[in-house]
């Protein structure tokens, strides 16, 4: 049972922007770094954002992350068909466990 | 280039123990980082199972803690997962990953499917 809440789905036309929210609490997001993962169909998750807003090498700057209080947001600009995937947020929780969001499916219209 | 590869039986009988191994190449486990297991039931989201440091210290998901053991073999540069008393609810794709000190997973294995069925 996920402790981080994400919208089940978001969609937009190619070239547009989408944002995905990740809502938690002071036990997790409020006091720890947030990461984001992209999972293309049939593949393993891939790190997109770490430490709230940093991108690993090779991740385009169309992807951005932010955090405020007990919530975090992933933004994707210039949406492409190749961005259709499931996206998950993740962080550490005071229960001494890693926790993930419920996941959001991005659809390019 | 760091690579992780899961291996183990694809079919486990109910009440038995699921055993998986993650072989690490391109990086020595003894050099640092936490190493962990994550699973994903069919059509569902990600669930963290647990993590281990090269020294052997571990963290487990509280909901699975009574059934999980994660161990590390630095001589073989691999780490392993054992999940006891499995049921159909443990059917999932199991991933191994490398975890940073800031708790993000920067390298993932491709995953291995485990089905629990008699």
Interface residues (C-beta under 8 A of the other chain):
Chain A: X1 X2 X32 X33 X35 X37 X43 X44 X45 X46 X47 X50 X51 X56 X88 X90 X91 X92 X95 X96 X97 X98 X99 X100 X101 X102 X103
Chain B: X36 X38 X45 X46 X47 X48 X51 X59 X60 X61 X62 X63 X95 X99 X100 X102 X103 X104 X105 X106 X108 X109 X110 X111
